[in-house]
Amino acid sequence: MEYTIIAVPDMNDSVSRIVLNGIVYQIRFTYNDTESRWYFSLSDAQGAPIVRMVKIVPGFPLNLFMGHDNMPYGVFGCMSNQDVVGREDFNNGTAKFVFIPAE
């Protein structure tokens, strides 16, 4: 299975540009200290929201139930052996945020 690892910056809130399936998007990662949870949001290149504040849960296709026309053709996910991804887990390598393109 081919997938793209998307780097999660060592920040509680960040916005980055990514290219998926040849299209530019903005991806936002937010760490909620109160819930001890990571979330991601996706926007088009101009910043128009596609999905907002999706809880990052390991081992589950994060955009499975999101049928938006402008969503990248594929699945976002988190690879980890843990049930919950903590603040440092993307930095220390125990979790990876990935995009798996549809074939």
C-alpha positions in Angstrom: 0.0 0.0 0.0 1.4 3.4 -1.0 0.9 6.4 1.2 2.2 9.9 1.8 3.4 10.8 5.2 2.2 14.4 6.1 4.5 16.1 8.6 2.7 17.4 11.7 4.7 20.5 12.9 5.8 20.7 16.5 3.2 23.4 17.3 -0.2 23.4 19.0 -1.7 25.0 15.9 -0.2 25.1 12.4 -1.2 25.6 8.8 0.8 24.1 5.9 0.4 23.7 2.2 0.3 20.2 0.7 -0.1 18.8 -2.7 -2.3 15.7 -3.0 -3.3 14.1 -6.3 -1.7 17.2 -8.0 -3.9 19.7 -6.2 -2.8 22.2 -3.6 -4.5 22.2 -0.3 -4.0 23.8 3.1 -3.9 21.5 6.1 -4.2 22.6 9.7 -3.2 20.6 12.7 -4.5 21.6 16.1 -3.7 20.1 19.5 -6.4 20.6 22.1 -4.7 20.6 25.6 -8.0 20.2 27.4 -8.9 17.0 25.6 -5.3 15.9 25.0 -6.3 15.3 21.3 -5.1 16.2 17.8 -7.5 17.5 15.1 -7.0 18.3 11.5 -8.8 20.6 9.1 -8.5 20.8 5.3 -9.0 23.8 3.0 -8.5 24.5 -0.7 -5.5 26.6 -1.8 -7.4 29.8 -1.2 -8.4 28.8 2.4 -12.0 27.9 1.8 -12.8 25.1 4.3 -13.5 21.6 3.1 -13.6 19.8 6.5 -12.9 21.3 9.9 -11.7 19.9 13.2 -11.7 16.2 12.5 -10.5 14.2 15.5 -7.3 12.2 14.7 -8.0 8.6 15.8 -5.4 6.0 15.0 -6.3 3.1 12.7 -9.5 4.7 11.3 -10.1 6.3 7.9 -10.6 9.9 9.1 -12.6 11.1 6.1 -14.6 7.9 5.5 -18.0 9.6 6.0 -17.2 12.9 4.3 -18.5 13.0 0.8 -17.3 16.4 -0.4 -16.7 16.9 -4.1 -13.5 18.9 -3.5 -12.0 16.4 -1.0 -8.8 14.7 -2.3 -9.5 11.3 -3.8 -8.1 9.0 -1.0 -8.1 8.5 2.7 -6.5 10.4 5.6 -5.4 8.3 8.5 -3.1 8.0 11.5 -0.8 5.1 11.9 0.0 4.2 15.5 -0.1 1.3 17.9 -1.7 3.6 20.5 -5.4 4.3 21.1 -4.8 8.0 21.5 -2.2 10.2 19.9 -0.5 12.5 22.5 1.1 15.9 22.0 4.6 14.5 21.3 3.7 11.3 19.4 4.1 12.8 15.9 7.5 14.2 16.9 8.9 11.1 18.4 7.7 8.8 15.6 5.2 6.7 17.5 2.4 8.2 15.2 2.3 9.1 11.5 -0.4 11.2 9.8 -0.8 9.8 6.3 -2.8 10.2 3.0 -3.5 7.0 1.1 -4.5 7.8 -2.5 -7.4 5.8 -4.0 -6.3 3.6 -6.9 
